Amino acid sequence: MNIRTSSSHLSRRTFLRGLGVTLALPALECMTFARPTNAEAPRRMLLIANNIGVLPKHFFPQGVGRNYEASPLLSILAPHREDFTVFSGLSHPNVTSGHSTDNCFLTSARGAFKAGFRNTISLDQFAAEKLGQVTRFASFNLGVNIEKANRSLSWTRDGVLLPAEDSATALYQKMFVQGDAAAVQQQLRRLEERGSILDTLRDEANRFNRNLGATDKARLDQYFTSVREVEQRLVAAREWEQRPLPKATQPAPTAIQEGKYFFEKFELMLAMAQLAFESDSTRIVTLMLDAFWTPIFKLGGQQDTTESYHGLSHHGQNEKKLRQLEAADRQHMAVLNKLMTSLADKSEGGERLLDRTMVLYGSNMGEANIHDNTNLPIILAGGGFKHGQHIAFSRHHNTPLSNLFVSMLQRMGVEADSFGSSTGSLTGLSQA
């Protein structure tokens, strides 16, 4: 494909192609968009749910408003204090079935999995319906260590579970590799041999890049860097899977090989989500961290937990378990901080990618130890809101979390004044 840039604008859905590979291009100044010229730039949302939650006493801050005192966990996000808002006193009314409420985190459907229960449409699918097919993929529904047959953040209007994709390699293939099975396998083998999809497209990319303006060249270089970083992560992930395990003095827990690199998988899936946004493959991504289904896992370096994530969550105030949970919670915040840094470092149309991307991090569990589904830990970062504050609602009479969802839908450009169990948009949260 010979691309010309000198005399005409390029279509937004321009790709580089070759040898069974297709690479969607990011938004460049020389591209035209299939939307009115006075329309807002693309808005995106990344919805992350950790279905075990965090230790409340380490998460919620002291004080309210902009002068809140950061908690031990929020202190890890200090470099981005002005980029996120922390909420307290939010939950879904009458969603009180312990761990099974993870399937209702984005739906707010009441009576989770009681007799006759039927789920409702999830936030991501509702937004995708309203926005229409503005990207190649309406949404991506991802998971880490997820029990795919029974858990998902994404549900159809009829309350049908949409299975999550838990393979970064499969997701990469979906976005960038096309052709028959042989061509796909050839490209995947190239990645394993530390080849790059960009090597295949080098000549065409160079021809394309030659006639771009300085701003577009910088944007394209930034995007290609993201592609290479994801490829390196894929190679590293495959190497970890192939490394022999140390000899154990007793049999290993079931599926420990698949699930023990929980945080490495978390980071890789976030990198894939960012790459999907940068390529405008989709504007909506969900990611369920199925800690409930995670076996013994690694905590920083080579240290293994003493039992499964779910087992740790029922700590009963056991100090050994609490120390491991706190370390895991801190690692969650470190990964989230890294994501915000990465999104803030990438620009699009003169804005940070973070300012165009809402990142929701939260849980269906307020306190997993006692199966409490109230006072949920919720953080919203980016997306063009006025952040840097703690918005606190009543801990005894919670405000519907779906009110926040309404505000997010409106920020996405969806005309909606209600969703799920909402009573309106969320007070205290305004656009920048």
C-alpha beads as a LAMMPS data file, in Angstrom:
LAMMPS data file: protein, C-alpha beads

432 atoms
431 bonds

1 atom types
1 bond types

-500.0 500.0 xlo xhi
-500.0 500.0 ylo yhi
-500.0 500.0 zlo zhi

Masses

1 110.0

Atoms # bond

1 1 1 0.000 0.000 0.000
2 1 1 1.519 3.296 -1.094
3 1 1 0.312 6.146 1.156
4 1 1 0.386 9.768 -0.011
5 1 1 0.285 12.647 2.438
6 1 1 1.339 15.677 0.446
7 1 1 -1.860 16.720 -1.295
8 1 1 -4.752 15.249 0.632
9 1 1 -5.747 14.307 4.110
10 1 1 -5.727 10.678 5.136
11 1 1 -8.734 8.716 6.257
12 1 1 -8.908 8.165 10.024
13 1 1 -8.974 4.398 9.515
14 1 1 -5.600 4.303 7.764
15 1 1 -3.471 1.198 8.274
16 1 1 0.014 0.066 7.428
17 1 1 -0.205 -3.385 5.904
18 1 1 2.115 -6.167 4.807
19 1 1 2.755 -9.915 5.076
20 1 1 -0.350 -10.707 7.079
21 1 1 0.116 -7.727 9.396
22 1 1 -2.072 -4.669 9.798
23 1 1 -1.196 -1.778 12.083
24 1 1 -3.856 0.837 12.792
25 1 1 -2.406 4.329 12.929
26 1 1 -2.975 6.777 15.789
27 1 1 -4.677 10.141 15.356
28 1 1 -2.470 12.431 13.259
29 1 1 -2.994 16.016 12.162
30 1 1 -2.993 14.987 8.504
31 1 1 -5.966 12.681 9.065
32 1 1 -9.606 13.517 8.585
33 1 1 -12.200 12.226 11.020
34 1 1 -15.608 10.751 10.403
35 1 1 -17.187 13.306 12.741
36 1 1 -18.012 17.025 12.492
37 1 1 -14.966 19.265 12.723
38 1 1 -16.415 21.005 15.780
39 1 1 -16.944 17.740 17.684
40 1 1 -14.897 16.962 20.757
41 1 1 -11.781 14.829 20.510
42 1 1 -12.233 11.105 21.227
43 1 1 -13.023 10.269 24.856
44 1 1 -12.178 6.896 26.302
45 1 1 -12.712 4.867 29.441
46 1 1 -10.838 2.038 31.110
47 1 1 -12.844 0.253 33.797
48 1 1 -10.813 -1.870 36.232
49 1 1 -12.320 -4.025 38.974
50 1 1 -10.315 -5.868 41.628
51 1 1 -12.884 -8.314 42.961
52 1 1 -11.178 -8.814 46.329
53 1 1 -10.837 -5.099 47.025
54 1 1 -8.304 -3.493 49.354
55 1 1 -7.893 -3.076 53.096
56 1 1 -10.202 -0.136 53.919
57 1 1 -8.121 1.333 56.736
58 1 1 -5.127 1.677 54.401
59 1 1 -7.151 3.056 51.483
60 1 1 -9.566 5.765 52.576
61 1 1 -8.034 9.185 53.348
62 1 1 -8.587 11.501 56.280
63 1 1 -10.419 14.753 55.574
64 1 1 -12.461 15.732 52.538
65 1 1 -12.116 18.039 49.570
66 1 1 -8.772 19.115 48.154
67 1 1 -6.935 19.200 51.476
68 1 1 -7.441 15.554 52.386
69 1 1 -4.630 13.641 54.068
70 1 1 -3.562 10.796 51.820
71 1 1 -3.783 7.269 53.211
72 1 1 -0.810 4.868 52.989
73 1 1 -2.137 3.436 49.714
74 1 1 -3.061 6.761 48.154
75 1 1 0.380 8.103 49.041
76 1 1 1.756 5.791 46.349
77 1 1 -0.264 7.825 43.843
78 1 1 1.179 11.120 45.128
79 1 1 2.867 12.005 41.792
80 1 1 -0.627 12.116 40.281
81 1 1 -2.617 13.607 43.153
82 1 1 -4.067 16.267 40.827
83 1 1 -4.983 13.607 38.249
84 1 1 -7.426 11.530 40.285
85 1 1 -10.348 11.746 42.702
86 1 1 -10.952 9.268 45.505
87 1 1 -14.510 8.555 46.641
88 1 1 -15.990 7.143 49.828
89 1 1 -19.587 6.284 50.672
90 1 1 -20.443 4.769 47.269
91 1 1 -22.028 1.375 46.595
92 1 1 -24.788 -0.344 44.646
93 1 1 -28.112 -0.426 46.577
94 1 1 -29.265 -3.945 47.470
95 1 1 -26.306 -5.615 45.791
96 1 1 -25.244 -7.705 48.765
97 1 1 -24.188 -11.192 47.731
98 1 1 -20.538 -11.086 48.711
99 1 1 -18.039 -12.131 46.070
100 1 1 -20.643 -12.885 43.396
101 1 1 -21.365 -9.158 43.113
102 1 1 -18.281 -8.742 40.918
103 1 1 -20.552 -9.583 37.987
104 1 1 -22.746 -6.639 38.978
105 1 1 -19.981 -4.069 39.451
106 1 1 -20.773 -2.378 36.128
107 1 1 -24.498 -3.248 36.040
108 1 1 -25.752 -2.498 39.596
109 1 1 -28.383 -5.229 39.137
110 1 1 -30.042 -5.954 42.482
111 1 1 -30.354 -9.357 44.118
112 1 1 -27.190 -10.757 42.561
113 1 1 -27.555 -14.472 41.874
114 1 1 -30.526 -15.050 44.107
115 1 1 -33.373 -17.220 42.797
116 1 1 -34.651 -15.826 39.515
117 1 1 -31.863 -13.255 39.236
118 1 1 -31.051 -11.905 35.809
119 1 1 -28.248 -9.449 35.216
120 1 1 -28.670 -6.230 33.259
121 1 1 -26.569 -4.339 30.723
122 1 1 -23.126 -3.220 31.900
123 1 1 -21.772 0.309 31.713
124 1 1 -19.323 -0.481 28.915
125 1 1 -21.924 -2.135 26.702
126 1 1 -24.432 0.639 27.345
127 1 1 -21.841 3.222 26.282
128 1 1 -20.863 1.158 23.229
129 1 1 -24.502 0.951 22.141
130 1 1 -25.010 4.687 22.465
131 1 1 -21.757 5.673 20.751
132 1 1 -22.220 3.306 17.821
133 1 1 -19.442 1.676 15.810
134 1 1 -16.980 4.583 15.871
135 1 1 -13.954 2.272 16.111
136 1 1 -13.010 -1.117 14.699
137 1 1 -13.959 -2.788 17.985
138 1 1 -16.860 -1.415 20.021
139 1 1 -15.161 -2.505 23.240
140 1 1 -12.601 -4.888 24.710
141 1 1 -13.516 -7.018 27.711
142 1 1 -10.342 -8.300 29.391
143 1 1 -9.468 -10.384 32.420
144 1 1 -6.571 -11.500 34.590
145 1 1 -6.793 -15.012 36.046
146 1 1 -10.498 -14.829 35.296
147 1 1 -12.933 -17.708 35.612
148 1 1 -14.264 -17.026 32.139
149 1 1 -17.402 -19.153 32.255
150 1 1 -18.770 -17.511 35.396
151 1 1 -17.253 -14.034 35.724
152 1 1 -17.243 -10.940 33.558
153 1 1 -17.578 -7.182 33.817
154 1 1 -19.414 -7.055 30.480
155 1 1 -23.070 -8.048 30.123
156 1 1 -25.501 -7.599 27.246
157 1 1 -28.833 -5.820 27.395
158 1 1 -30.415 -9.251 27.939
159 1 1 -28.131 -9.964 30.875
160 1 1 -25.920 -12.441 29.044
161 1 1 -22.287 -12.787 30.129
162 1 1 -19.684 -11.705 27.570
163 1 1 -16.555 -13.842 28.123
164 1 1 -13.377 -11.923 28.934
165 1 1 -10.199 -12.208 26.877
166 1 1 -7.373 -13.248 29.189
167 1 1 -4.642 -13.759 26.586
168 1 1 -2.572 -10.695 25.708
169 1 1 -1.183 -12.577 22.706
170 1 1 -4.687 -13.275 21.383
171 1 1 -5.635 -9.635 21.872
172 1 1 -2.496 -8.472 20.071
173 1 1 -3.295 -10.841 17.228
174 1 1 -6.831 -9.492 17.008
175 1 1 -5.603 -5.915 16.751
176 1 1 -2.578 -6.311 14.486
177 1 1 -2.249 -9.712 12.786
178 1 1 -4.477 -10.786 9.924
179 1 1 -4.500 -13.354 7.140
180 1 1 -4.763 -17.121 7.167
181 1 1 -3.693 -19.291 10.078
182 1 1 -0.226 -19.864 8.625
183 1 1 0.437 -16.112 8.296
184 1 1 -0.750 -15.515 11.835
185 1 1 1.456 -18.247 13.252
186 1 1 4.445 -16.986 11.277
187 1 1 4.103 -13.505 12.764
188 1 1 3.636 -14.866 16.282
189 1 1 6.808 -16.938 15.865
190 1 1 8.629 -13.760 14.803
191 1 1 7.581 -12.122 18.047
192 1 1 8.855 -15.068 20.045
193 1 1 12.173 -14.729 18.235
194 1 1 12.237 -11.066 19.355
195 1 1 11.134 -9.831 15.973
196 1 1 8.722 -6.921 15.762
197 1 1 5.592 -6.266 13.790
198 1 1 7.293 -2.958 12.945
199 1 1 10.196 -4.812 11.293
200 1 1 7.726 -6.331 8.863
201 1 1 6.326 -2.892 8.088
202 1 1 9.624 -0.945 8.245
203 1 1 9.820 0.101 4.586
204 1 1 6.198 1.148 4.387
205 1 1 6.406 2.966 7.714
206 1 1 9.498 4.849 6.546
207 1 1 7.743 5.910 3.340
208 1 1 4.728 7.030 5.325
209 1 1 6.803 8.872 7.926
210 1 1 8.919 10.721 5.349
211 1 1 6.230 13.246 4.366
212 1 1 4.709 13.902 7.781
213 1 1 4.990 17.176 9.664
214 1 1 7.071 17.419 12.841
215 1 1 4.076 17.001 15.169
216 1 1 2.803 13.917 13.353
217 1 1 6.300 12.386 13.243
218 1 1 6.613 12.784 17.010
219 1 1 3.168 11.243 17.539
220 1 1 3.935 8.298 15.267
221 1 1 7.302 7.684 16.958
222 1 1 5.554 7.724 20.336
223 1 1 3.008 5.181 19.083
224 1 1 5.630 2.877 17.582
225 1 1 7.448 2.971 20.924
226 1 1 4.264 1.757 22.620
227 1 1 3.949 -1.095 20.124
228 1 1 7.532 -2.204 20.764
229 1 1 7.062 -2.015 24.545
230 1 1 4.011 -4.277 24.348
231 1 1 5.878 -6.735 22.142
232 1 1 8.716 -6.871 24.675
233 1 1 6.211 -7.552 27.440
234 1 1 4.659 -10.369 25.403
235 1 1 8.056 -11.966 24.920
236 1 1 8.865 -11.613 28.622
237 1 1 5.511 -13.112 29.592
238 1 1 6.100 -16.094 27.310
239 1 1 9.580 -16.603 28.788
240 1 1 8.174 -16.665 32.325
241 1 1 5.711 -19.363 31.287
242 1 1 8.509 -21.478 29.826
243 1 1 10.939 -21.173 32.719
244 1 1 11.146 -24.278 34.894
245 1 1 9.824 -23.902 38.395
246 1 1 12.112 -24.479 41.371
247 1 1 11.892 -27.912 42.929
248 1 1 9.261 -27.997 45.646
249 1 1 9.177 -30.077 48.789
250 1 1 5.453 -30.671 48.309
251 1 1 3.002 -30.699 45.387
252 1 1 2.223 -27.317 43.835
253 1 1 -1.303 -25.863 44.157
254 1 1 -3.624 -26.328 41.205
255 1 1 -2.995 -23.911 38.306
256 1 1 -0.169 -22.105 40.114
257 1 1 1.778 -21.883 36.855
258 1 1 -0.990 -19.891 35.231
259 1 1 -1.978 -17.592 38.051
260 1 1 1.050 -16.800 40.162
261 1 1 2.268 -13.910 37.992
262 1 1 -0.858 -11.913 38.799
263 1 1 0.702 -8.457 38.773
264 1 1 2.824 -9.110 35.692
265 1 1 -0.378 -10.070 33.862
266 1 1 -2.107 -6.967 35.243
267 1 1 0.605 -4.671 33.859
268 1 1 0.625 -6.440 30.501
269 1 1 -3.143 -6.110 30.085
270 1 1 -2.950 -2.411 30.947
271 1 1 -0.256 -1.975 28.301
272 1 1 -2.548 -3.709 25.806
273 1 1 -5.436 -1.425 26.797
274 1 1 -3.292 1.661 26.283
275 1 1 -2.142 0.397 22.908
276 1 1 -5.779 -0.176 21.926
277 1 1 -6.511 3.453 22.829
278 1 1 -3.469 4.830 21.030
279 1 1 -4.387 2.957 17.847
280 1 1 -8.052 3.914 18.321
281 1 1 -8.927 0.237 17.958
282 1 1 -11.512 0.844 20.672
283 1 1 -12.421 3.540 23.179
284 1 1 -13.883 1.313 25.866
285 1 1 -11.958 -1.337 27.809
286 1 1 -12.973 -3.345 30.873
287 1 1 -10.519 -5.356 32.949
288 1 1 -11.533 -7.735 35.725
289 1 1 -8.743 -8.713 38.093
290 1 1 -10.075 -12.018 39.324
291 1 1 -8.245 -12.125 42.620
292 1 1 -10.935 -14.506 43.898
293 1 1 -9.724 -17.090 41.376
294 1 1 -6.005 -16.353 41.880
295 1 1 -3.928 -19.060 43.580
296 1 1 -0.721 -18.486 45.540
297 1 1 0.919 -15.545 43.757
298 1 1 4.127 -13.547 43.693
299 1 1 4.551 -10.370 45.712
300 1 1 7.453 -8.280 44.447
301 1 1 10.663 -10.031 43.535
302 1 1 10.420 -13.769 44.084
303 1 1 8.355 -13.873 47.269
304 1 1 5.274 -16.121 47.152
305 1 1 2.187 -15.601 49.277
306 1 1 1.387 -18.303 51.803
307 1 1 -2.037 -19.020 50.291
308 1 1 -4.478 -17.942 47.607
309 1 1 -5.624 -14.341 47.251
310 1 1 -9.125 -15.276 48.425
311 1 1 -7.706 -17.152 51.384
312 1 1 -5.677 -14.114 52.393
313 1 1 -8.711 -11.842 52.107
314 1 1 -10.438 -13.729 54.933
315 1 1 -7.676 -12.702 57.279
316 1 1 -9.574 -12.694 60.580
317 1 1 -7.053 -10.040 61.722
318 1 1 -4.195 -12.511 61.301
319 1 1 -1.070 -10.335 61.133
320 1 1 0.758 -12.539 58.646
321 1 1 -2.149 -12.421 56.216
322 1 1 -2.658 -8.705 56.742
323 1 1 0.983 -7.967 55.894
324 1 1 0.675 -9.875 52.637
325 1 1 -2.609 -8.185 51.757
326 1 1 -1.143 -4.765 52.427
327 1 1 1.823 -5.595 50.190
328 1 1 -0.575 -6.714 47.446
329 1 1 -2.639 -3.535 47.846
330 1 1 0.493 -1.434 47.561
331 1 1 1.420 -3.270 44.396
332 1 1 -2.024 -2.512 42.943
333 1 1 -1.438 1.184 43.580
334 1 1 2.074 1.029 42.120
335 1 1 0.706 -0.492 38.907
336 1 1 -2.041 2.150 38.788
337 1 1 0.518 4.915 39.321
338 1 1 2.628 3.520 36.496
339 1 1 -0.409 3.494 34.203
340 1 1 -1.229 7.131 34.972
341 1 1 2.373 8.103 34.304
342 1 1 2.344 6.309 30.964
343 1 1 -0.947 7.889 29.890
344 1 1 0.246 11.316 31.031
345 1 1 3.470 10.953 29.035
346 1 1 1.611 10.309 25.766
347 1 1 0.094 13.215 23.853
348 1 1 -2.782 13.356 21.403
349 1 1 -3.871 16.534 19.675
350 1 1 -2.058 18.726 22.167
351 1 1 -3.562 16.961 25.192
352 1 1 -2.256 14.211 27.414
353 1 1 -3.779 10.825 26.662
354 1 1 -4.675 10.715 30.358
355 1 1 -6.866 13.803 29.958
356 1 1 -8.871 11.995 27.286
357 1 1 -9.048 8.690 29.148
358 1 1 -11.187 8.032 32.218
359 1 1 -9.578 5.338 34.372
360 1 1 -11.919 3.844 36.963
361 1 1 -10.325 1.569 39.557
362 1 1 -12.510 -0.025 42.190
363 1 1 -14.064 -3.101 43.683
364 1 1 -17.412 -4.697 44.400
365 1 1 -16.072 -5.514 47.873
366 1 1 -15.946 -2.894 50.603
367 1 1 -14.340 -5.349 52.995
368 1 1 -13.770 -8.867 51.708
369 1 1 -13.003 -10.281 55.153
370 1 1 -16.679 -9.952 56.129
371 1 1 -18.240 -10.033 52.635
372 1 1 -19.314 -6.385 52.890
373 1 1 -20.492 -4.773 49.662
374 1 1 -20.840 -1.208 50.959
375 1 1 -18.386 1.725 51.129
376 1 1 -16.586 0.585 48.003
377 1 1 -13.013 1.751 47.294
378 1 1 -13.286 3.864 44.150
379 1 1 -10.745 5.984 42.260
380 1 1 -11.415 7.914 39.066
381 1 1 -8.398 9.287 37.206
382 1 1 -8.034 11.405 34.086
383 1 1 -10.799 11.979 31.582
384 1 1 -10.855 15.753 31.812
385 1 1 -12.436 16.114 35.251
386 1 1 -11.365 18.470 38.026
387 1 1 -9.456 16.095 40.265
388 1 1 -7.205 16.320 43.312
389 1 1 -9.940 15.748 45.870
390 1 1 -11.689 13.304 48.184
391 1 1 -15.444 13.323 47.571
392 1 1 -17.067 11.777 50.624
393 1 1 -20.652 10.575 50.955
394 1 1 -22.376 9.010 53.952
395 1 1 -20.769 5.776 55.116
396 1 1 -24.112 4.691 56.597
397 1 1 -26.420 5.697 53.737
398 1 1 -24.314 5.249 50.633
399 1 1 -24.816 7.154 47.396
400 1 1 -25.356 4.930 44.329
401 1 1 -22.111 4.215 42.506
402 1 1 -24.174 4.390 39.314
403 1 1 -24.375 8.172 39.814
404 1 1 -20.671 8.231 39.007
405 1 1 -21.376 6.042 35.985
406 1 1 -23.870 8.634 34.707
407 1 1 -21.244 11.368 35.007
408 1 1 -18.785 9.185 33.103
409 1 1 -21.308 8.440 30.357
410 1 1 -21.954 12.136 29.930
411 1 1 -18.211 12.779 29.696
412 1 1 -18.046 10.152 26.948
413 1 1 -20.595 12.179 25.001
414 1 1 -23.498 9.838 25.756
415 1 1 -26.782 11.604 26.374
416 1 1 -27.906 9.843 29.544
417 1 1 -29.398 11.102 32.782
418 1 1 -29.750 7.670 34.376
419 1 1 -28.116 4.264 34.439
420 1 1 -28.792 1.226 36.606
421 1 1 -29.709 2.264 40.134
422 1 1 -28.641 5.883 39.698
423 1 1 -30.555 8.858 41.064
424 1 1 -28.810 11.300 38.724
425 1 1 -25.230 12.338 38.048
426 1 1 -22.672 12.512 40.882
427 1 1 -22.547 15.728 42.872
428 1 1 -19.148 17.275 43.514
429 1 1 -17.513 16.026 40.323
430 1 1 -17.184 18.549 37.517
431 1 1 -15.415 18.733 34.196
432 1 1 -12.168 20.666 33.871

Bonds

1 1 1 2
2 1 2 3
3 1 3 4
4 1 4 5
5 1 5 6
6 1 6 7
7 1 7 8
8 1 8 9
9 1 9 10
10 1 10 11
11 1 11 12
12 1 12 13
13 1 13 14
14 1 14 15
15 1 15 16
16 1 16 17
17 1 17 18
18 1 18 19
19 1 19 20
20 1 20 21
21 1 21 22
22 1 22 23
23 1 23 24
24 1 24 25
25 1 25 26
26 1 26 27
27 1 27 28
28 1 28 29
29 1 29 30
30 1 30 31
31 1 31 32
32 1 32 33
33 1 33 34
34 1 34 35
35 1 35 36
36 1 36 37
37 1 37 38
38 1 38 39
39 1 39 40
40 1 40 41
41 1 41 42
42 1 42 43
43 1 43 44
44 1 44 45
45 1 45 46
46 1 46 47
47 1 47 48
48 1 48 49
49 1 49 50
50 1 50 51
51 1 51 52
52 1 52 53
53 1 53 54
54 1 54 55
55 1 55 56
56 1 56 57
57 1 57 58
58 1 58 59
59 1 59 60
60 1 60 61
61 1 61 62
62 1 62 63
63 1 63 64
64 1 64 65
65 1 65 66
66 1 66 67
67 1 67 68
68 1 68 69
69 1 69 70
70 1 70 71
71 1 71 72
72 1 72 73
73 1 73 74
74 1 74 75
75 1 75 76
76 1 76 77
77 1 77 78
78 1 78 79
79 1 79 80
80 1 80 81
81 1 81 82
82 1 82 83
83 1 83 84
84 1 84 85
85 1 85 86
86 1 86 87
87 1 87 88
88 1 88 89
89 1 89 90
90 1 90 91
91 1 91 92
92 1 92 93
93 1 93 94
94 1 94 95
95 1 95 96
96 1 96 97
97 1 97 98
98 1 98 99
99 1 99 100
100 1 100 101
101 1 101 102
102 1 102 103
103 1 103 104
104 1 104 105
105 1 105 106
106 1 106 107
107 1 107 108
108 1 108 109
109 1 109 110
110 1 110 111
111 1 111 112
112 1 112 113
113 1 113 114
114 1 114 115
115 1 115 116
116 1 116 117
117 1 117 118
118 1 118 119
119 1 119 120
120 1 120 121
121 1 121 122
122 1 122 123
123 1 123 124
124 1 124 125
125 1 125 126
126 1 126 127
127 1 127 128
128 1 128 129
129 1 129 130
130 1 130 131
131 1 131 132
132 1 132 133
133 1 133 134
134 1 134 135
135 1 135 136
136 1 136 137
137 1 137 138
138 1 138 139
139 1 139 140
140 1 140 141
141 1 141 142
142 1 142 143
143 1 143 144
144 1 144 145
145 1 145 146
146 1 146 147
147 1 147 148
148 1 148 149
149 1 149 150
150 1 150 151
151 1 151 152
152 1 152 153
153 1 153 154
154 1 154 155
155 1 155 156
156 1 156 157
157 1 157 158
158 1 158 159
159 1 159 160
160 1 160 161
161 1 161 162
162 1 162 163
163 1 163 164
164 1 164 165
165 1 165 166
166 1 166 167
167 1 167 168
168 1 168 169
169 1 169 170
170 1 170 171
171 1 171 172
172 1 172 173
173 1 173 174
174 1 174 175
175 1 175 176
176 1 176 177
177 1 177 178
178 1 178 179
179 1 179 180
180 1 180 181
181 1 181 182
182 1 182 183
183 1 183 184
184 1 184 185
185 1 185 186
186 1 186 187
187 1 187 188
188 1 188 189
189 1 189 190
190 1 190 191
191 1 191 192
192 1 192 193
193 1 193 194
194 1 194 195
195 1 195 196
196 1 196 197
197 1 197 198
198 1 198 199
199 1 199 200
200 1 200 201
201 1 201 202
202 1 202 203
203 1 203 204
204 1 204 205
205 1 205 206
206 1 206 207
207 1 207 208
208 1 208 209
209 1 209 210
210 1 210 211
211 1 211 212
212 1 212 213
213 1 213 214
214 1 214 215
215 1 215 216
216 1 216 217
217 1 217 218
218 1 218 219
219 1 219 220
220 1 220 221
221 1 221 222
222 1 222 223
223 1 223 224
224 1 224 225
225 1 225 226
226 1 226 227
227 1 227 228
228 1 228 229
229 1 229 230
230 1 230 231
231 1 231 232
232 1 232 233
233 1 233 234
234 1 234 235
235 1 235 236
236 1 236 237
237 1 237 238
238 1 238 239
239 1 239 240
240 1 240 241
241 1 241 242
242 1 242 243
243 1 243 244
244 1 244 245
245 1 245 246
246 1 246 247
247 1 247 248
248 1 248 249
249 1 249 250
250 1 250 251
251 1 251 252
252 1 252 253
253 1 253 254
254 1 254 255
255 1 255 256
256 1 256 257
257 1 257 258
258 1 258 259
259 1 259 260
260 1 260 261
261 1 261 262
262 1 262 263
263 1 263 264
264 1 264 265
265 1 265 266
266 1 266 267
267 1 267 268
268 1 268 269
269 1 269 270
270 1 270 271
271 1 271 272
272 1 272 273
273 1 273 274
274 1 274 275
275 1 275 276
276 1 276 277
277 1 277 278
278 1 278 279
279 1 279 280
280 1 280 281
281 1 281 282
282 1 282 283
283 1 283 284
284 1 284 285
285 1 285 286
286 1 286 287
287 1 287 288
288 1 288 289
289 1 289 290
290 1 290 291
291 1 291 292
292 1 292 293
293 1 293 294
294 1 294 295
295 1 295 296
296 1 296 297
297 1 297 298
298 1 298 299
299 1 299 300
300 1 300 301
301 1 301 302
302 1 302 303
303 1 303 304
304 1 304 305
305 1 305 306
306 1 306 307
307 1 307 308
308 1 308 309
309 1 309 310
310 1 310 311
311 1 311 312
312 1 312 313
313 1 313 314
314 1 314 315
315 1 315 316
316 1 316 317
317 1 317 318
318 1 318 319
319 1 319 320
320 1 320 321
321 1 321 322
322 1 322 323
323 1 323 324
324 1 324 325
325 1 325 326
326 1 326 327
327 1 327 328
328 1 328 329
329 1 329 330
330 1 330 331
331 1 331 332
332 1 332 333
333 1 333 334
334 1 334 335
335 1 335 336
336 1 336 337
337 1 337 338
338 1 338 339
339 1 339 340
340 1 340 341
341 1 341 342
342 1 342 343
343 1 343 344
344 1 344 345
345 1 345 346
346 1 346 347
347 1 347 348
348 1 348 349
349 1 349 350
350 1 350 351
351 1 351 352
352 1 352 353
353 1 353 354
354 1 354 355
355 1 355 356
356 1 356 357
357 1 357 358
358 1 358 359
359 1 359 360
360 1 360 361
361 1 361 362
362 1 362 363
363 1 363 364
364 1 364 365
365 1 365 366
366 1 366 367
367 1 367 368
368 1 368 369
369 1 369 370
370 1 370 371
371 1 371 372
372 1 372 373
373 1 373 374
374 1 374 375
375 1 375 376
376 1 376 377
377 1 377 378
378 1 378 379
379 1 379 380
380 1 380 381
381 1 381 382
382 1 382 383
383 1 383 384
384 1 384 385
385 1 385 386
386 1 386 387
387 1 387 388
388 1 388 389
389 1 389 390
390 1 390 391
391 1 391 392
392 1 392 393
393 1 393 394
394 1 394 395
395 1 395 396
396 1 396 397
397 1 397 398
398 1 398 399
399 1 399 400
400 1 400 401
401 1 401 402
402 1 402 403
403 1 403 404
404 1 404 405
405 1 405 406
406 1 406 407
407 1 407 408
408 1 408 409
409 1 409 410
410 1 410 411
411 1 411 412
412 1 412 413
413 1 413 414
414 1 414 415
415 1 415 416
416 1 416 417
417 1 417 418
418 1 418 419
419 1 419 420
420 1 420 421
421 1 421 422
422 1 422 423
423 1 423 424
424 1 424 425
425 1 425 426
426 1 426 427
427 1 427 428
428 1 428 429
429 1 429 430
430 1 430 431
431 1 431 432
